[in-house]
């Protein structure tokens, strides 16, 4: 037997939506927009803290809303604050130095906005970084004539990186204190990291604690494991990514 009630037309009007329902939906949407930055920062902090204690490093495969992945090659990384952070500059220099976080903040700051490109493939567009040009610290230390490269060490006790002296003097190579217009978080390598804008992100060493002038380039952590020493985006590591300059 046929159902006597015809099916509703797809063009028929539905039940009227009350004013309170509309206002409630709009209110939830506005609340979501307002709270999204806080939720994002909270999730990033949570994921970073978990990754910091994850011996399998599988958390590094998890994306977050900011597009970054969290990598650490050490079992755990101590936290540093304005009270106990120090950045040393030494090696082949005339005037070795040690900087507190406040001393670095007091120096002229440079802001660079570029894409971040990881050699594993992910990319975060238009990311602001802010800090002291590395060349400013090198000039203050007085680079000796026999120096040809710069070696970077980190307070995770494991990671290292290197640049040639010419690379290190570029205006888009920073000792970075801020990222995305916020103080650099621990998960992102804070309170101070290296930022090398035109190279793959593994060159931008996190948790920076030492800058040493050397007579030649000393391969860093990943270069000792097969990555290119000169890590220009799109021109190294067998990749053809769009340059970040």
C-alpha positions, 0 to 999 in steps of 0.5 A: 500500500502506498504511503498517502503522505507525499515526500517533502519537496527539497525546496520546501521551507523547513521549520522556522528557526527561533531568534534565540537559536540563531543568537546562540549559534552566533554566540558559540561561533564568536566564542570559538573565534575568541578562544581559538588562540588560547586553545591553540597555545594550550594544545601546542604547550601540551603536545610540546611537553609530551613530545619532550618526554616521548622516547619513541619520538612518535609525537613528532609525527602529530600535526597541530593547528600551527602546522609545526611538528615537535622534534627533539633528539635528546631524551629530555630538555631542561627548561631555561628562564631569564634567571638561568639562561646564558648564551656564550660566544667564544672560540676564535674571537677577540672578546668572548662574551656571555649574554643573559636573556635580558641582555639579548632583549636589550639589543636591537631586534630584527623581525623576519617573516618567511615560510618555514620549510622542513626537510621532511616536507611540511611547510608553515607560511608567513611565520614571523621571527624576531631577534638579534642578527647573529652578525651583531653578536659576531661583530661585538665579539671581534671575529679573528682572521682565521675564523671561517665558520660558526658552530652552535651548541644547545642546552639539550646537551645533544644538538649542534649545527654549523654555518660558514661565516658568510652564511652566518653574517646574512641579515636573515640569520637571527638569534631568535627570541620571539616567534609568531609575535610571542616569546619563544616557547620551550617547545619551539626552542625557547627561550632562544633559538637560531633562525636561518631563514633561507635554509631547511628548518633543521639548521635553525637549532633549538635551545641555543646556548653556545656560539663558537667561531671555528676554522672550518665547518663542523657538521651538525647533528643531522649532517653527521647522519646524511643531511646536507651541510649547506641546506638551502631550501629547494637546492639541497637534500634532493628536494625542489621546494620553493625557496623561503626567500 
